[in-house]
Structures are given as structure tokens and as C-alpha cells.
Amino acid sequence: ASIAVEYGIQEGIFEKHGLDVEIALANAGAAMLPAVSNGQMDFGVGNPLSVLTAVDQGLDMRIVAGYCNSADEGEDTSGVVTRVDAGIEDYGDLAGKTTSINALRTLGDLTLMDLAEQGGSDPADVKFAEMPFQDMPAQLEQGNTDAIWIPEPFLTTALEDPDNELLGYSFRDSIEGMPTMVTFTSGTFAEENPETVEQFQAAITEALAATDENNDEAKKLLPEFMNLPEDVATALKLDELGGEVREDQIQAIGELAVKYGFIDQEPDLDSMIIQYASAADISRDMEE
């Protein structure tokens, strides 16, 4: 999904909005939050739960735009895969089993705990193991894990094995229309640079829409940008992209996070989300 920023740069969208953007990559959104908080980066992109967790822990973070979302229908870009003979027919069957995810206490385990409970099981009985995505298919085949939560391009590869099957697209099965990543900045940067925030909101929203409309063109940048083979880049399913902040779904994530002990308090989204018509509105609100 990070290709949207690169596509926006290549198409001159950020420049049109008066911005000179440089991409800095991080291993995970959670690792990016401190860098944004201390001013090493101006804006970051990460999953909304990581932002809510940072705020719960005392960091002043602001969501300035959406980024990508779970697909409303059809194939999604992440899902849960099991072995055909595992006897796992629904999410409730994950109780007492081990599901591998890339990181604990994030959207992967949060949504699976919710779905296990919806399936009539005790969510505390779902066991999770941290594992790099690239290792998951082999570990599933060898029986070292019972299920894997895995995104593209690894999802397609895992499902090419006829002994594997898709249990479901857990993000949208838990929260319909769930945002999987959002764009954020620090409270300090927002207060000190309201015009830049407004310019960035407009630019990232346009870049996301352009990428979503021109998937094939954007994917041509992947071989160089992400070091992907051309055939993999061409076949890759991209996330649904959009700058709208899905406030209801983020609130639902916060409620689940409190329910399962990921954070202590439900988020105050009115203070976290910057949605203004103009830079003047941002300045006036910050002064108040």
C-alpha cells in the first residue's frame, strides 16, 4: 500500500500541493510512531490500533487522513489460512489452537479474539505466536502452527497449496469496512504547521484516489520501489485506498481494544482526528 505515496510523488501530486515529500520506510507502524512523535518524521502511515495504543500510553498523536481499508466484498488483501484437514471450520474453532501473526497486540490478534468470541469460544483460549510472514506457509505445512494470519503477496502464495484453505478475511469479518492503515502526525507538528497539515491532507487524499483508480499504472513502480519480481507485482492485489477517515470503524476498534485489554480507555476521536475545511480552521481550533 505504500506505493500510493510513491505514485503521488511520481505523478507530481505532492508537488502540486506545495510539498516536497521524501519516503522513509519502517518495519512496522508501531516503530514509526515514536519517530513521528519526536519530530524525526513529519507524517506516518500505520494501523489505527497502533495510533490508539500510542495515545493511550500518553503520546499526542493526530490522525490526518485515512489510507487503506479492508475490501467490502470479494477478495481481500489479508486473511486467515489453515490446513484443509485441520478441522477448523470457523473462527470459534481457533480456541485451543495456535494462530501465527506477525506481531502481538495489534489488529491481527484483536480481530481474531473478537471473531472467536462471536463463534462461541473463549477468546482467551486462542493462542498466538509471533512469526515473520515469509516463514508462515512452511510452518503451517509442517504442523508447527494451526492457522496463519497473512497478507499479500504471501496470502496468494499460501492458497496455491491445495492442502491449504482460506478460513476467512478476518478484518472485515470483525469490523465491516475496517481501516487497516491511517495517516498520522504529532500534535506538536499539527499545532505548529497547520498549513502544511492541510496541504498534506489534500495531497495524500488525491494520491490515494489516483492510485486506487490507476492500479495497473501504480503497480509498474513496484519492481523498483519494493524490489518485487515483475510477475509478482503485476498479479498483486492492492488494498482499497482512500483519504476518508472512517471514524465509526476506528471507534469500534477502540472499543474492542478496551474489551480485550489492549488499551485502558476508549479513544477520544474528536481530539485525535483532524478534519478541517481550511488551515485557518486548524489554527483557530488549536488556539482554543
Buried (B, 14 or more C-beta within 10 A) or exposed (E): BBBBBBBBBBBEBBEEBEBEBEEEEBEEBBEBBBBBBEEEBBBBBBBBBBBBBBBBEEBBBBBBBBBBBBBEEEEBBBBBBBBEEBEBEBBBBBBEBBBBBBBEBBBBBBBBBBBBBBBEBEBEEBBBBEBEBEBBBEBBBEEBBBBBBBBBBBBBBBBEBEEBBBBBBBBBBBBEBBBBBBBBBBBBBBBEBBEBBBBBBBBBBBBBBBBBEEBEEBBBBBBEBBEBEEEBBEEBBBBBBBBBBBBEBBBBBBBBBBBBEBBEEBBEBEEBBBBBEEBEBBBEEBEE
